[in-house]
Amino acid sequence: MEELKGPMVLMEAFAAAHEQCENICLNIAGDGSLRQKIAARAKALDVASRYRYHGVYTHPEQCREFMESLDVFVMPSFSEGTPNSIVEAMACGKPIIASEVGGIPDMLGDESGILVPPGDMKALAEAMLCLAQDHELRRTMGAAAKERYQQLFSPKVVVPLMVETYRRVTRNGHGSAEVTANNEHVHPWADGSY
């Protein structure tokens, strides 16, 4: 709950979306210097009754439980690399709304969620309304997110890539990653060009 994660933009967008769709609510997990400001802003915007703060999770089960409770995962960051929380949301089959920054567009692809410009409260509110009002779109995006997780981020895919990377490192970069004989889907990280 720091400035770069965009929690204030999220609260403003949520309030704007709530004006048009009163049954949506906002759940936030984590902690940071803006936690009290966010709660105060929720009161000022008259959405405090639809906002719930969950705190910090210290166990993976708690994180998974939180993700499973959501209909949509939203990450309005101003800056990111490849955020674990998006991988966790994808593993739970959640559609994602996120800022178009860092590695997020590559993570989501074209069908797993909606990308918005960082800091654009209006675009974020529109994306939230779009998914709040369209159950079928949430379902198809969530299924696409889970499929993409299975193809790119699941342990059965990532662990062999890590092992091969360690092998290359121990061989001082000599050798190459294995490629399937019939050129089936190869993970984008498998060629070692990252």
N, C-alpha and C positions, 0 to 999 in steps of 0.2 A: 504494500500500500504506500508506494513512493511515487513521486511525480512522474518519473519515466514510464511507469506502468499504466498511467492514464486513468486512475480511479475517479478523479473529479470529472473528467470527460464522460466516463461511464455513468456516473450518478446523474449528470445533466441529461444525457441521452435517455437514460431510464425514465426520468421524470417526464421528458417530452413524449416518449412512447406511451407511458402510463396515461397521459391525457387522452389518448385515442383508444387505448386498450386497457381498461381498468383491472383485468384479471391477471396481468403479468406481475411478477415479483422479482426481486434482485437478491441473490445470495452471493456474499463475498467471503472468501477464505484468505488467510494470510495475516500479516501484521506490518506495521510501518508507521512512519512519522505522520501520515495523513489520516490515520484511523479516526481520530476524534473530529477532524474537519469534515470527513465524509459523513459521519453520523449527524453532525450539525447541519450539513447541507441537505441531507435527507429530510430533516425536520423542516428546514426553511422552504423546501420545495413541496412540502406536504405529502411525502411518500414514505415517511418513516415506518408506517404500519405495513408497508409492502417490501421493506428492506430488512434483511437478516444478516448479521455478522457472525461467522462461524469460528473465527480464531485461527490458530496455527495448528496444523496436523503434524503429529510426530510419528505416526505409524502409517505404513502404506495402506492398511485396511481402512483407516479413516479417510484418506484421500480418495480411495476408490468409492467408498460409501457416499462421499460428497459428490463426486462426478456422476455416480449412478442416479443421484437425486435430481440432477439438472435435466432440463429439456434441451438447452442450448448452452454451449460454453462460449464466453465472450472474453477476449483479450485485447484491450484497446491501447497497447503499449506504443510509446514513441520510438523505442529502440529495442531490438531483440536479436538474438542469434537464432538458435534452434531450441525453442523453449520446451522443457520437459512437460509442462502442464498441457500443452497442445497434444503431445504424444499420449499422455494419460487420458485426455478427453477422447481422442481418436480410438484408443483401445476400448473405451466404454461405448463406442458407437454414437458419439454426440456430434451433431452439426456444430460448426465453429464459425463465429464472427470474430475477425481479428484484423488488426492494422496491417497494411501492406508494407511491412518493414522486414529487414534482415532475411532470415531463411524461411519465414512463414509462408510466402507464396509457394515456394518449392515443396514445403511440407504438405500443404493442403491440396495442391493441384487445382483442377477446375471444378470438381464436383463435391468436395467435402465441406464447403462452407462459403462464406461471403467475406471478401476482403474490402476494407474501407481505408481511406486515406488517414494517416495518423493525425489525431487531434480534431477530426471532422465530426463534431457532435451530431450534426444533422444527418450525415450519412450513417453514422452508428445507430441513431434512433430509427431511421428508415429500415436498416437491416434487422434490428430487433423486432420491429413491427411486422416486417415481412415474414420472419420465421414464427413469431408468436401467433400469427393469423393463418398459417398454412401448415397443418399437421402433416400432410403428405410430403411437402418439401422437406420438413424436418426429418421425416422418416427416411427419405431417399438420400439426403445429405449425410445423415448419421450412418446409414449402411455403407455409403461410399467412403466415409471416414474410417470405418472399421476395416473395410477391405484394404484401404491404403495403408493402414497400420500393419495389417498382416503382411503386406508385400514389402514394406520398407522399414518398419520399426520393431517388429516383434522379435523376441529373443532368438527364435529359431532362424531368423534371417540375419540379425545383427551379430550374434556370437560368432558364427563362422567367418564373417568379415573381419571381426576383431582378431581372431586367431590367425587369419591369413596376414593381416597387417603386422602382427607381432613376428610372424615367420619372415616377412620381407625385411623387417627391421633387423632381425638377428642375422639375416644374410646380407646385411648392408645394402638393402634395396635391390639385390639381384634376384631374379625370378619374377613370376607374375601370378596374378590371381587366376584361378581356374575359370574357364568359360564353358558353358554347356555345349555339348557336341552339336546340337541342332539349333543353336542360337535362341533358345527359349528366353523368357524374360530374365534379364541379368540385372542385378541390383545396380543402381547408378554409382555406388561407391566401390564396386568390385574391381574396377580397373586400376585403382590406386592413384588416380589423377587428382584426388581431392587435395 
